[in-house]
Amino acid sequence: MRLTGLTMALLAGTALSAAAQETLTVGANIGNVPWEFQDESGEFVGFEIDLVAAVAERLGAEVETVNIPFNGLFSAVQSGRIDIATSSITITDERLESVSFAQPYYDSDQSLTALAEGPASLAEMDGKVVGVDTGSTGDMWATEQAETYGFADIRRYEGLAPAMLDLQAGRIDGYVSDIPALQYYVRDKPQLEVVERIPTGETYSMMFAKDAELATQVNAVLDDLKTEGVLAELHQKWFGVAPDEGSSTVTVLPMPALD
């Protein structure tokens, strides 16, 4: 059984092409704060929930949001089950071989989160168990660096919530994932701490089936949302600060492509 929610967008702005659908089915890993999660009323909220709604408004479409574990988003978009995938998805050359992305709209790194009284850095993770999200760039980084840092084991999870439960229960010693999500998550949890930023130079965007026309349409809308300051407003709303000057949140960029 899958969890669904419906976000209505006003029928305004540039219309979808005749080949496109009037309802965009968007897959998202709900629970990925502050990008897409449920509020106390059960409504889907978050930076990318708002961003997709703004894009759909410009395209004259409605949005159906479907909850899919992160690792399932790739097959879902490739098979056509969903039109767009979001969930702070990092653009990589490997992914561009099989899917398409619109231009990036957020710059990020990985991070290590631990109990406040636990490991204080990656250097203290020697012989420890690290958790990651299955198929994420954190998973890729931890796998590549396992020997360097001496991880005893890498445990994989389908999202932030189960990993945090295991971290607090002592079943893992640290958790490697996107730094903005973890900084947001631990802000009211003194027992947890983001202990180290891991520079990886990542950028996030929406993901589409390979060479989908919709990717080009959404990319053009992102041009406008950046130029008009809409993305900057969403950044202020969800992160409490203005985006950095020159960041992908405010800079119009080309669609990513393989060299």
Backbone hydrogen bonds in HBPLUS format (Angstrom, degrees):
<---DONOR---> <-ACCEPTOR-->    atom                        ^
c    i                          cat <-CA-CA->   ^        H-A-AA   ^      H-
h    n   atom  resd res      DA  || num        DHA   H-A  angle D-A-AA Bond
n    s   type  num  typ     dist DA aas  dist angle  dist       angle   num
A0067-ASN N   A0003-LEU O   2.96 MM  64  5.33 169.4  1.97 167.7 167.1     1
A0005-GLY N   A0065-THR O   2.97 MM  60  5.26 153.1  2.05 151.1 157.1     2
A0065-THR N   A0005-GLY O   2.90 MM  60  5.26 155.5  1.96 158.2 163.1     3
A0007-THR N   A0063-VAL O   3.05 MM  56  5.25 155.2  2.11 145.7 152.4     4
A0063-VAL N   A0007-THR O   3.14 MM  56  5.25 149.9  2.23 165.9 171.4     5
A0012-ALA N   A0010-LEU O   2.93 MM   2  5.65 121.7  2.28 111.3  94.5     6
A0020-ALA N   A0017-SER O   2.97 MM   3  5.37 148.9  2.07 110.1 119.5     7
A0062-GLU N   A0022-GLU O   2.96 MM  40  6.41 156.3  2.01 152.8 159.7     8
A0024-LEU N   A0062-GLU O   2.82 MM  38  6.14 170.9  1.83 153.6 151.5     9
A0064-GLU N   A0024-LEU O   2.89 MM  40  6.13 166.3  1.91 152.6 154.9    10
A0083-ASP N   A0025-THR O   2.72 MM  58  5.26 151.2  1.80 141.3 151.3    11
A0084-ILE N   A0025-THR O   3.23 MM  59  6.56 157.4  2.28 150.5 153.5    12
A0026-VAL N   A0064-GLU O   2.77 MM  38  6.03 166.1  1.79 157.8 162.7    13
A0066-VAL N   A0026-VAL O   2.76 MM  40  6.01 165.0  1.79 158.3 162.1    14
A0027-GLY N   A0084-ILE O   2.84 MM  57  6.27 159.6  1.88 162.9 164.0    15
A0086-THR N   A0027-GLY O   2.95 MM  59  6.33 161.8  1.98 170.1 176.1    16
A0028-ALA N   A0066-VAL O   2.96 MM  38  6.22 157.2  2.02 165.0 166.4    17
A0030-ILE N   A0028-ALA O   3.10 MM   2  5.66 120.5  2.47 106.9  90.8    18
A0068-ILE N   A0028-ALA O   2.93 MM  40  5.62 159.7  1.98 129.2 136.0    19
A0032-ASN N   A0029-ASN O   3.22 MM   3  6.07 129.3  2.49 143.7 150.3    20
A0031-GLY N   A0036-GLU O   2.90 MM   5  6.16 154.2  1.96 131.4 139.6    21
A0032-ASN N   A0036-GLU O   2.97 MM   4  5.34 125.7  2.28 170.2 157.1    22
A0035-TRP N   A0032-ASN O   2.80 MM   3  5.70 128.5  2.07 134.0 143.0    23
A0036-GLU N   A0032-ASN O   2.99 MM   4  5.34 161.1  2.03 130.7 136.9    24
A0047-PHE N   A0034-PRO O   2.85 MM  13  6.21 158.8  1.89 148.8 150.7    25
A0048-GLU N   A0035-TRP O   3.00 MM  13  5.08 133.3  2.22 118.5 132.5    26
A0037-PHE N   A0045-VAL O   2.84 MM   8  5.51 158.4  1.88 158.5 164.8    27
A0045-VAL N   A0037-PHE O   2.73 MM   8  5.51 165.7  1.74 166.8 171.7    28
A0039-ASP N   A0043-GLU O   2.91 MM   4  5.54 154.6  1.97 151.2 157.0    29
A0042-GLY N   A0039-ASP O   2.90 MM   3  5.26 160.2  1.94 114.5 121.1    30
A0050-ASP N   A0046-GLY O   2.95 MM   4  6.18 164.4  1.98 156.0 159.1    31
A0051-LEU N   A0047-PHE O   2.91 MM   4  6.15 152.6  1.98 142.7 151.6    32
A0052-VAL N   A0048-GLU O   2.90 MM   4  5.89 166.6  1.91 143.6 146.7    33
A0053-ALA N   A0049-ILE O   3.12 MM   4  6.30 156.2  2.18 142.2 149.0    34
A0054-ALA N   A0050-ASP O   2.97 MM   4  6.24 151.9  2.05 146.7 154.2    35
A0055-VAL N   A0051-LEU O   2.93 MM   4  6.23 156.7  1.98 151.8 158.3    36
A0056-ALA N   A0052-VAL O   2.84 MM   4  6.04 165.8  1.86 153.5 157.4    37
A0057-GLU N   A0053-ALA O   2.95 MM   4  6.12 150.5  2.04 142.7 150.6    38
A0058-ARG N   A0054-ALA O   3.28 MM   4  6.56 155.8  2.34 142.6 147.5    39
A0059-LEU N   A0055-VAL O   3.07 MM   4  6.38 138.7  2.25 142.9 155.2    40
A0059-LEU N   A0056-ALA O   3.06 MM   3  4.91 123.9  2.39  91.3 106.5    41
A0060-GLY N   A0056-ALA O   2.87 MM   4  5.95 110.0  2.37 142.1 158.8    42
A0061-ALA N   A0056-ALA O   2.94 MM   5  4.97 173.8  1.94 141.3 143.3    43
A0060-GLY N   A0057-GLU O   3.26 MM   3  5.16 156.2  2.32  98.0 105.1    44
A0072-GLY N   A0069-PRO O   2.83 MM   3  5.36 145.5  1.95 117.3 128.3    45
A0073-LEU N   A0070-PHE O   3.08 MM   3  5.49 161.5  2.11 114.4 120.1    46
A0076-ALA N   A0072-GLY O   3.14 MM   4  6.19 152.4  2.22 144.8 153.2    47
A0077-VAL N   A0073-LEU O   3.02 MM   4  6.16 155.2  2.08 147.5 151.8    48
A0078-GLN N   A0074-PHE O   3.08 MM   4  6.21 156.0  2.14 144.6 151.9    49
A0079-SER N   A0075-SER O   2.92 MM   4  5.90 150.7  2.00 144.3 150.8    50
A0081-ARG N   A0076-ALA O   3.00 MM   5  5.11 122.8  2.34 154.5 163.6    51
A0082-ILE N   A0076-ALA O   3.27 MM   6  5.80 152.7  2.35 128.6 126.7    52
A0085-ALA N   A0207-MET O   2.89 MM 122  4.97 149.9  1.98 140.8 146.7    53
A0207-MET N   A0085-ALA O   2.93 MM 122  4.97 167.1  1.95 147.5 151.5    54
A0205-SER N   A0089-ILE O   3.12 MM 116  5.96 144.3  2.26 152.6 161.0    55
A0091-ILE N   A0203-THR O   2.97 MM 112  6.04 157.6  2.02 168.2 172.7    56
A0096-LEU N   A0092-THR O   2.98 MM   4  6.25 150.3  2.07 147.6 156.6    57
A0097-GLU N   A0094-GLU O   3.32 MM   3  5.55 153.7  2.39 101.4 109.0    58
A0098-SER N   A0095-ARG O   3.04 MM   3  5.73 156.8  2.09 118.3 124.2    59
A0099-VAL N   A0095-ARG O   2.97 MM   4  6.01 140.9  2.12 154.0 165.8    60
A0100-SER N   A0208-PHE O   3.03 MM 108  5.07 168.7  2.04 132.3 136.0    61
A0208-PHE N   A0100-SER O   2.76 MM 108  5.07 158.1  1.80 155.4 155.9    62
A0102-ALA N   A0206-MET O   3.31 MM 104  5.88 151.9  2.39 147.8 154.7    63
A0105-TYR N   A0204-TYR O   2.92 MM  99  6.02 152.3  2.00 160.3 168.8    64
A0204-TYR N   A0106-TYR O   2.86 MM  98  5.23 152.9  1.93 146.1 154.9    65
A0108-SER N   A0202-GLU O   2.80 MM  94  5.02 165.1  1.82 141.5 142.4    66
A0202-GLU N   A0108-SER O   2.87 MM  94  5.02 140.6  2.02 148.3 150.7    67
A0179-ILE N   A0109-ASP O   3.00 MM  70  5.87 173.3  2.01 147.6 147.8    68
A0110-GLN N   A0198-ILE O   3.09 MM  88  4.86 146.1  2.21 160.8 151.3    69
A0198-ILE N   A0110-GLN O   2.85 MM  88  4.86 171.8  1.86 127.6 126.0    70
A0111-SER N   A0177-SER O   2.81 MM  66  5.59 119.1  2.18 142.9 159.4    71
A0177-SER N   A0111-SER O   3.18 MM  66  5.59 145.7  2.31 139.4 149.3    72
A0112-LEU N   A0196-GLU O   2.87 MM  84  5.23 153.1  1.94 150.4 157.1    73
A0195-VAL N   A0112-LEU O   2.82 MM  83  5.81 133.9  2.04 152.0 166.6    74
A0113-THR N   A0175-TYR O   2.92 MM  62  5.14 157.4  1.97 140.2 147.7    75
A0175-TYR N   A0113-THR O   2.87 MM  62  5.14 142.5  2.02 142.9 153.9    76
A0114-ALA N   A0193-GLU O   2.99 MM  79  5.64 160.6  2.03 157.6 159.6    77
A0193-GLU N   A0114-ALA O   2.93 MM  79  5.64 149.9  2.02 166.5 175.3    78
A0118-GLY N   A0115-LEU O   2.79 MM   3  4.76 162.2  1.82 111.4 115.8    79
A0116-ALA N   A0191-GLN O   2.84 MM  75  5.26 159.3  1.88 131.0 131.5    80
A0124-GLU N   A0121-SER O   3.09 MM   3  5.46 150.0  2.18 106.2 114.6    81
A0125-MET N   A0122-LEU O   2.93 MM   3  5.17 163.0  1.96 116.7 118.2    82
A0128-LYS N   A0125-MET O   2.94 MM   3  4.99 157.0  2.00 131.5 128.2    83
A0127-GLY N   A0150-GLY O   2.68 MM  23  5.64 171.6  1.69 142.3 144.5    84
A0152-ALA N   A0128-LYS O   2.70 MM  24  5.12 152.6  1.77 136.0 142.9    85
A0173-ASP N   A0129-VAL O   2.75 MM  44  5.31 159.8  1.79 144.7 151.9    86
A0130-VAL N   A0153-ASP O   3.04 MM  23  6.39 164.2  2.06 162.0 159.0    87
A0155-ARG N   A0130-VAL O   2.86 MM  25  6.25 162.3  1.89 155.1 161.0    88
A0131-GLY N   A0174-GLY O   2.79 MM  43  6.18 154.4  1.85 144.7 153.0    89
A0176-VAL N   A0131-GLY O   2.92 MM  45  6.26 158.9  1.97 177.5 170.8    90
A0132-VAL N   A0155-ARG O   2.91 MM  23  6.33 147.0  2.02 160.7 168.0    91
A0157-TYR N   A0132-VAL O   2.82 MM  25  6.11 145.6  1.94 150.0 161.5    92
A0136-SER N   A0133-ASP O   3.09 MM   3  5.55 164.5  2.12 138.2 137.2    93
A0134-THR N   A0157-TYR O   2.88 MM  23  5.61 162.8  1.91 151.3 154.5    94
A0139-ASP N   A0136-SER O   3.11 MM   3  5.01 120.4  2.48  92.1 106.2    95
A0140-MET N   A0136-SER O   3.04 MM   4  6.44 156.5  2.10 145.5 151.5    96
A0141-TRP N   A0137-THR O   2.87 MM   4  6.02 160.4  1.90 143.3 148.6    97
A0142-ALA N   A0138-GLY O   2.92 MM   4  6.05 169.7  1.93 149.5 152.5    98
A0143-THR N   A0139-ASP O   2.96 MM   4  6.07 158.5  2.01 149.0 155.1    99
A0144-GLU N   A0140-MET O   3.00 MM   4  6.19 160.8  2.04 148.8 153.9   100
A0145-GLN N   A0141-TRP O   2.90 MM   4  6.04 148.0  2.00 150.2 159.7   101
A0146-ALA N   A0142-ALA O   2.90 MM   4  5.56 106.8  2.45 140.5 152.4   102
A0149-TYR N   A0145-GLN O   3.05 MM   4  6.27 162.8  2.08 165.2 167.1   103
A0150-GLY N   A0146-ALA O   2.86 MM   4  5.66 116.0  2.27 133.6 149.4   104
A0151-PHE N   A0146-ALA O   3.07 MM   5  5.18 142.1  2.22 140.3 147.3   105
A0164-MET N   A0160-LEU O   2.93 MM   4  6.15 155.9  1.99 159.8 167.4   106
A0165-LEU N   A0161-ALA O   3.07 MM   4  6.35 150.9  2.15 150.9 158.9   107
A0166-ASP N   A0162-PRO O   3.14 MM   4  6.38 158.6  2.19 144.4 149.1   108
A0167-LEU N   A0163-ALA O   2.89 MM   4  6.14 149.5  1.99 145.7 155.1   109
A0168-GLN N   A0164-MET O   3.01 MM   4  6.16 165.6  2.03 147.5 150.4   110
A0169-ALA N   A0165-LEU O   3.00 MM   4  6.14 133.2  2.23 136.6 149.7   111
A0171-ARG N   A0166-ASP O   2.84 MM   5  5.02 142.6  1.98 154.9 154.9   112
A0170-GLY N   A0167-LEU O   3.17 MM   3  5.21 155.7  2.23 100.6 108.0   113
A0182-LEU N   A0178-ASP O   3.32 MM   4  6.59 160.8  2.36 151.8 157.3   114
A0183-GLN N   A0179-ILE O   2.91 MM   4  5.98 163.4  1.93 157.9 162.2   115
A0184-TYR N   A0180-PRO O   3.08 MM   4  6.16 154.8  2.15 141.8 148.3   116
A0185-TYR N   A0181-ALA O   2.93 MM   4  6.08 156.3  1.98 142.9 150.1   117
A0186-VAL N   A0182-LEU O   3.01 MM   4  6.07 166.3  2.03 155.2 156.3   118
A0189-LYS N   A0186-VAL O   2.97 MM   3  4.82 170.7  1.98 114.7 114.1   119
A0192-LEU N   A0189-LYS O   2.97 MM   3  5.73 168.9  1.98 127.2 130.8   120
A0212-ALA N   A0209-ALA O   3.10 MM   3  5.44 149.9  2.20 141.0 133.4   121
A0215-ALA N   A0212-ALA O   3.13 MM   3  5.54 138.3  2.31 106.5 116.3   122
A0216-THR N   A0213-GLU O   3.07 MM   3  5.44 122.8  2.42 106.1 118.9   123
A0217-GLN N   A0213-GLU O   3.16 MM   4  6.54 156.5  2.22 149.9 156.9   124
A0218-VAL N   A0214-LEU O   2.85 MM   4  6.05 167.0  1.87 157.9 160.5   125
A0219-ASN N   A0215-ALA O   2.92 MM   4  6.03 152.5  2.00 141.3 149.6   126
A0220-ALA N   A0216-THR O   3.14 MM   4  6.38 152.0  2.22 143.8 149.6   127
A0221-VAL N   A0217-GLN O   3.17 MM   4  6.53 151.0  2.26 144.1 152.0   128
A0222-LEU N   A0218-VAL O   2.91 MM   4  6.23 154.7  1.97 153.3 160.3   129
A0223-ASP N   A0219-ASN O   3.13 MM   4  6.50 143.5  2.27 141.7 150.9   130
A0224-ASP N   A0221-VAL O   3.02 MM   3  5.23 112.6  2.49 100.2 114.8   131
A0225-LEU N   A0221-VAL O   2.91 MM   4  6.26 161.9  1.95 155.0 160.7   132
A0226-LYS N   A0222-LEU O   2.95 MM   4  6.00 153.1  2.02 148.4 153.7   133
A0227-THR N   A0223-ASP O   3.02 MM   4  6.21 169.0  2.03 150.1 153.6   134
A0228-GLU N   A0224-ASP O   2.83 MM   4  5.89 157.8  1.87 155.2 160.6   135
A0230-VAL N   A0225-LEU O   2.88 MM   5  5.00 124.1  2.20 148.6 160.8   136
A0231-LEU N   A0225-LEU O   3.30 MM   6  5.89 160.7  2.34 126.2 128.5   137
A0229-GLY N   A0226-LYS O   3.12 MM   3  5.22 155.8  2.18 104.2 111.8   138
A0233-GLU N   A0229-GLY O   3.05 MM   4  6.27 149.7  2.14 144.0 151.7   139
A0234-LEU N   A0230-VAL O   3.03 MM   4  6.40 153.1  2.10 148.7 155.9   140
A0235-HIS N   A0231-LEU O   2.94 MM   4  6.20 154.2  2.01 148.4 155.4   141
A0236-GLN N   A0232-ALA O   3.01 MM   4  6.27 158.4  2.06 146.7 152.1   142
A0237-LYS N   A0233-GLU O   2.93 MM   4  6.15 155.3  1.99 146.2 153.3   143
A0238-TRP N   A0234-LEU O   2.99 MM   4  6.15 163.7  2.02 153.7 156.1   144
A0239-PHE N   A0235-HIS O   2.86 MM   4  5.61 152.4  1.93 148.6 155.3   145
A0240-GLY N   A0236-GLN O   2.97 MM   4  4.78 133.0  2.19 120.1 127.3   146
A0247-SER N   A0244-ASP O   3.08 MM   3  5.42 159.1  2.12 130.4 130.2   147
A0250-VAL N   A0247-SER O   3.21 MM   3  5.83 151.4  2.29 113.8 120.0   148
A0251-THR N   A0247-SER O   3.05 MM   4  6.05 134.3  2.27 146.9 160.4   149
